Amino acid sequence: FDVAPAEFIMTVSAVELKNGGSTDKAVEILEYQTELYPGMVNAWWQLANIAVETGDKQKAIELLRKCVELNPSMKNMVDRRIESLESGGQ
């Protein structure tokens, strides 16, 4: 049987890799996670965080908007974060 890794475990593994300095490997896991679980916010959110950390604010904004698309209850929080990114913050 082909069994996909649990979505949450993928997120935790990616965060641990990122925190350990293996950002490229973390992104690889998170992008695969978005393929397996496109409707789950965790990977999209983590990819947005990595985009902010690597200075790609435009990509971060796109990924944050994807989070709202998947979970509209995040709109206010995401709007504030996007506003901060657009005004030069993180």
N, C-alpha and C positions, 0 to 999 in steps of 0.2 A: 504494500500500500504506500502510495505517496502521501505523506502527511506534512502539511505546512507547519512551521514553528508557530507557537502561540504569539499573537500580536504583541501582547504586553512584554513577553520575554525578548522579543526583537527590539522593542523600544529600550528596555533596560540595558541590553547588551550594547546597543548603539551609543547610549549615553555614557556607559562605562568606557567604551573605546574612545569617544570624544574627549572625555575627561582625562584619559590616559595619553592624549596627544595623537591618537590615530583617527583624525577627523575624516580622512579619505575613506577609511574602512567603515566608519560610522555612517557616512553618507551612502555608501554602497548598500549597507543593510537597510537603511531607511528608505531608499529608493525602491529596493526589492519589496519592502514592507508595503509601500503604497501600491505596488502591483498586486500583491496578495490580498490586501485589505484596503481598497481604494476609498471606502466609506468611513474609515476610522481616522480620527483627527490626530492621534499621537504622533505618527511619523511626519505628517505635514507640519505640525507645530515644531517638532525638533529640527526639521530641515530649515524652517524659518529662523530658528534660533542660531543655527550654524551659519546661515546666510548673513545674519546681523554680525556675528562674531568675525566673519571673514571679510566684512565690509561691503557685501553686495546687498545694499538696502533695497534696491528695486526688486530683486528676486525675493527678498524677505517679505516685502509688501504683497507680492503676488501669492506667495505661499500662505500668508496670513489671511488673505481674502478667500483662499481655498478652504481654510479652516472655518470661516464664517458660512461659506456655502454648505459645508457639511454639518455644521452645528450653529444655527442662527442665534442661539442663546449666548454665543461668545461675542456677538457684534459690538457691544459697548466696550468691552475690554480690548478687543482687537482694534477698534477705531481709535482708542486712546494710544495704543502702541504704534499704530501707523502714523498718527499725528506727531508723536514723539520722534519717530524715524524721519519724517519729512521735515521736521524742524531742527534736525541735526543731532538728536539724542539717540539713545538705544532703547 
